[in-house]
């Protein structure tokens, strides 16, 4: 594999929880060379650069000029501007989900990548989680032929009301930020295109009410061929600790069988000292670190011409479109065509 020079833009939450360690592994294996990090907060760039034995860049343009691949790990509302800038400079782009804040922005990003013959890859990490990969494999091998899938992803979002996640103008709210995971999952498992959606949203926590956004959201999606999907996402899932547990539930009903996945609602280990703790086995809420390693290794091999992308920017755009239409449905109370 060609040694790709990588630059990281954004050294905040998802970088520290997932991408930093995945990049360290891939760099140690000689697959990539992380040249540098850039963040609007200089201290975060410096800390990230130290962890990756790289350089903290003071200017974004300077970083882009030194690399082959720009990895964008910034708040959603900045994705389009940063990606288009990198693509215009002739750089491949890896960007965290959602692809963008709006479908129009996502289309602009894809158009720029196609025009320049560059790769635009979007981090839909559920596609690289062994749980769901194994389940998909069982569906294929056992000829389950799914006709209905229910996917639930709920947590307690611990951030204060002024954090960017709560601002729909920056994150898209829970319907987009977490919702695209579920809309992509349903389309992936049903292997069908969406037709129409009906959704209901609630504002449960004070942070949601103060920002005029939803923190609990349910989508009912009709797909081609009479297939259906239900997606439920939440940032208001009650839990006593700061982060709590990220709870998944999957139910697949097919013509030839059914598959169900429901994890324990709490960790199986409890520690009683001055207080009672339930430690997690992963620093992440939603998946395990090896999924990010698998995702990034695949993306770099796609850029190097060694593999075909298993999830494309077009897939990410469709996931965003479904979530966007679902949010519209929740606001209007009407069924919306996708």
C-alpha positions in Angstrom: 0.0 0.0 0.0 1.2 3.5 -0.9 2.2 5.4 2.3 -0.5 8.1 2.5 0.2 11.4 4.2 -2.7 12.3 6.4 -3.8 15.5 8.1 -6.4 15.7 10.9 -8.7 18.7 11.1 -10.5 18.8 14.4 -9.1 17.3 17.6 -12.1 17.3 19.9 -14.5 14.7 21.1 -14.6 12.0 18.4 -10.9 12.4 17.7 -10.0 11.7 21.3 -12.6 9.0 21.8 -12.0 7.0 18.6 -9.9 8.4 15.7 -6.7 9.2 17.6 -6.0 5.6 18.7 -7.2 4.1 15.4 -4.7 6.4 13.5 -2.0 5.5 16.0 -2.5 1.8 15.2 -2.5 2.3 11.4 0.5 4.5 11.6 2.4 2.0 13.7 1.5 -0.7 11.1 3.1 1.5 8.4 -0.1 2.1 6.5 -0.2 5.9 6.8 1.9 8.8 8.0 0.0 11.3 10.1 1.7 14.5 9.2 -0.1 16.9 11.4 -3.2 18.2 13.2 -5.2 21.4 13.0 -7.8 22.7 15.4 -9.1 26.2 16.2 -8.1 25.6 19.8 -4.3 25.5 19.5 -3.9 23.4 22.6 -6.0 20.6 21.2 -4.0 20.5 18.0 -0.8 20.3 20.0 -2.1 17.5 22.2 -3.3 15.5 19.2 0.0 16.0 17.4 1.9 14.8 20.4 -0.2 11.6 20.5 0.5 10.9 16.8 4.1 12.1 16.7 3.0 14.7 14.3 3.1 18.5 13.9 0.5 21.0 15.1 -0.3 23.3 12.2 -1.3 26.9 12.8 -3.0 27.3 9.5 -5.5 25.1 7.7 -4.2 25.9 4.3 -0.7 25.0 5.3 -1.8 21.6 6.6 -3.8 20.8 3.4 -0.7 21.6 1.4 1.3 19.0 3.1 -0.9 15.9 2.9 -2.7 13.5 0.5 -5.7 12.9 2.7 -7.6 15.4 4.9 -9.6 13.8 7.8 -12.4 16.1 9.0 -13.6 15.5 12.6 -15.3 18.8 13.2 -18.9 19.8 14.0 -21.4 18.9 11.3 -22.1 22.5 10.1 -18.4 22.9 9.1 -18.1 19.7 7.0 -19.1 21.0 3.6 -16.9 24.1 3.7 -13.8 22.2 4.9 -14.4 19.3 2.6 -14.8 21.4 -0.5 -11.7 23.4 0.4 -9.6 20.2 0.7 -11.1 18.8 -2.5 -10.4 21.9 -4.5 -6.8 21.7 -3.3 -6.7 18.2 -4.8 -6.8 16.2 -1.6 -8.9 13.1 -0.8 -11.3 13.6 2.1 -12.5 11.4 5.0 -15.3 13.1 7.0 -17.3 12.0 10.0 -21.0 11.4 9.6 -23.3 13.1 8.9 -21.8 13.9 5.5 -23.1 17.5 5.9 -25.7 19.5 7.7 -28.0 19.5 4.6 -28.6 17.4 1.5 -27.6 20.4 -0.7 -24.3 20.7 1.1 -23.7 17.0 0.7 -24.5 17.1 -3.0 -22.0 20.0 -3.4 -19.3 17.9 -1.7 -20.0 14.9 -3.9 -20.0 17.0 -7.0 -16.6 18.5 -6.2 -15.1 15.1 -5.5 -16.5 13.6 -8.8 -15.3 16.6 -10.8 -11.8 16.2 -9.5 -11.6 12.4 -9.5 -11.0 12.3 -5.7 -12.3 10.1 -3.0 -14.9 11.4 -0.5 -15.5 8.9 2.3 -17.9 9.2 5.1 -17.5 7.6 8.5 -20.6 5.5 8.9 -18.9 3.3 11.4 -21.8 0.9 12.1 -21.0 -0.7 8.7 -17.6 -1.8 10.3 -18.9 -3.0 13.7 -18.5 -6.7 13.9 -21.9 -7.2 15.6 -23.8 -5.8 12.6 -21.4 -7.3 10.0 -21.9 -10.7 11.6 -25.7 -10.2 11.6 -25.7 -9.3 8.0 -23.6 -12.4 7.2 -26.1 -14.6 9.1 -29.0 -13.0 7.1 -27.2 -13.8 3.9 -26.2 -17.3 4.8 -29.5 -18.3 6.4 -31.6 -16.6 3.6 -33.6 -14.6 6.1 -34.9 -12.1 3.5 -35.7 -9.2 5.8 -39.0 -7.4 5.3 -39.0 -5.3 8.5 -36.2 -4.0 10.7 -36.3 -2.1 13.9 -33.2 -0.3 15.1 -32.9 1.6 18.4 -30.0 3.8 19.5 -30.5 5.7 22.7 -28.3 7.5 25.3 -28.2 10.3 27.8 -26.4 13.2 26.1 -24.4 14.8 29.0 -23.4 18.1 27.4 -24.7 21.5 28.6 -27.4 23.4 26.7 -24.9 25.7 25.0 -22.9 22.8 23.5 -23.1 22.6 19.7 -24.9 19.2 19.6 -28.0 20.9 21.0 -28.1 23.5 18.3 -29.8 22.2 15.1 -28.1 24.9 13.1 -24.8 23.1 13.9 -25.6 19.4 14.5 -29.0 18.9 12.9 -30.2 17.7 16.3 -30.7 14.1 17.3 -32.8 13.4 14.2 -29.7 13.9 12.0 -26.7 13.4 14.2 -27.8 10.1 15.6 -30.5 9.5 13.1 -28.2 9.0 10.1 -26.7 5.9 11.8 -30.2 4.3 11.9 -31.4 5.4 8.5 -28.3 4.0 6.9 -28.5 0.8 9.0 -32.1 0.2 7.9 -31.3 0.8 4.2 -28.3 -1.5 4.5 -30.1 -4.3 6.1 -33.3 -4.1 4.0 -31.2 -3.6 0.8 -33.9 -1.3 -0.5 -34.5 2.4 -1.3 -36.7 4.6 0.9 -40.1 5.7 -0.4 -41.7 7.8 2.4 -41.4 8.5 6.1 -43.5 9.5 9.1 -41.8 10.7 12.3 -42.6 11.9 15.8 -40.2 13.9 17.9 -40.2 14.9 21.6 -38.3 17.5 23.6 -37.8 15.9 27.0 -34.8 17.4 28.6 -34.5 21.0 29.5 -31.5 21.3 27.1 -33.7 20.3 24.2 -36.6 22.5 25.2 -34.3 25.5 25.6 -32.9 25.0 22.1 -36.2 24.2 20.4 -35.0 20.8 19.3 -36.0 17.1 19.7 -34.0 14.8 22.0 -36.2 11.7 21.4 -37.2 10.8 17.8 -39.0 7.9 16.2 -39.1 7.3 12.4 -41.4 4.9 10.5 -40.0 4.4 7.0 -41.5 2.6 4.0 -39.0 1.1 1.6 -39.4 -0.2 -1.9 -40.9 -3.7 -2.2 -43.2 -3.2 0.7 -40.4 -3.4 3.2 -40.5 -1.3 6.4 -38.2 0.1 9.0 -38.6 1.7 12.4 -35.8 3.8 13.8 -35.7 5.2 17.3 -32.9 7.6 18.5 -32.6 9.5 21.8 -30.4 11.8 23.7 -32.8 11.7 26.7 -32.5 8.2 27.8 -32.6 8.2 31.6 -29.4 7.1 33.3 -27.8 8.2 36.5 -24.2 8.6 35.4 -22.7 11.3 33.3 -22.6 9.3 30.1 -24.6 6.3 30.9 -24.9 3.4 28.5 -25.4 3.6 24.8 -28.3 1.2 24.3 -28.8 -0.7 21.0 -31.7 -2.9 20.0 -32.1 -4.6 16.6 -35.0 -6.7 15.5 -35.0 -8.2 12.0 -38.1 -10.0 10.7 -37.7 -11.9 7.4 -39.6 -14.3 5.2 -37.5 -17.2 6.5 -36.7 -16.2 10.0 -36.1 -13.6 12.6 -32.9 -12.2 14.3 -32.9 -10.2 17.5 -30.1 -8.4 19.3 -30.6 -6.8 22.7 -27.5 -6.1 24.9 -27.6 -5.8 28.6 -28.9 -2.4 29.5 -26.0 -1.8 32.0 -22.4 -3.1 32.2 -22.1 -6.5 33.9 -19.4 -5.2 36.3 -20.2 -3.0 39.3 -17.6 -1.4 41.6 -18.6 -0.2 45.0 -16.2 2.2 46.7 -17.1 5.7 47.9 -19.6 5.6 45.1 -21.0 2.9 42.9 -19.5 2.7 39.4 -20.3 0.7 36.3 -17.2 0.9 34.1 -17.5 0.5 30.4 -15.3 -1.9 28.5 -14.9 0.6 25.7 -14.2 4.4 26.0 -16.9 4.8 23.3 -20.6 4.8 23.9 -21.8 3.3 20.6 -19.3 0.9 19.2 -15.8 -0.5 19.9 -12.5 1.0 18.9 -11.7 -1.8 16.4 -14.6 -0.7 14.3 -12.9 2.7 13.7 -9.6 0.9 13.0 -11.4 -1.3 10.4 -13.2 1.7 8.9 -10.1 3.9 8.5 -7.9 1.1 7.2 -10.6 0.3 4.6 -10.9 4.0 3.6 -7.1 4.3 3.2 -7.0 1.2 1.1 -9.8 2.6 -1.1 -7.8 5.8 -1.6 -4.7 3.7 -2.4 -6.8 1.8 -5.0 -6.6 -1.5 -3.2 -10.3 -1.9 -2.3 -13.7 -0.8 -3.4 -15.7 1.3 -1.0 -18.3 -0.7 1.0 -20.0 2.6 2.0 -20.0 5.5 -0.4 -20.7 9.2 -0.1 -23.9 8.6 -2.0 -25.0 6.1 0.7 -24.2 8.8 3.3 -26.3 11.3 1.4 -29.3 9.0 1.2 -29.0 8.4 5.0 -29.0 12.2 5.5 -31.9 12.7 3.1 -34.1 10.2 5.0 -33.3 11.8 8.3 -33.9 15.3 6.9 -37.3 14.2 5.6 -38.1 12.5 8.9 -37.4 15.8 10.8 -39.7 17.6 8.3 -42.4 15.0 9.0 -42.0 15.5 12.8 -42.4 19.3 12.4 -45.4 19.1 10.0 -47.1 16.0 11.3 -47.4 14.7 7.8 -46.0 11.7 5.8 -43.2 13.0 3.6 -42.0 11.5 0.4 -38.3 10.7 0.4 
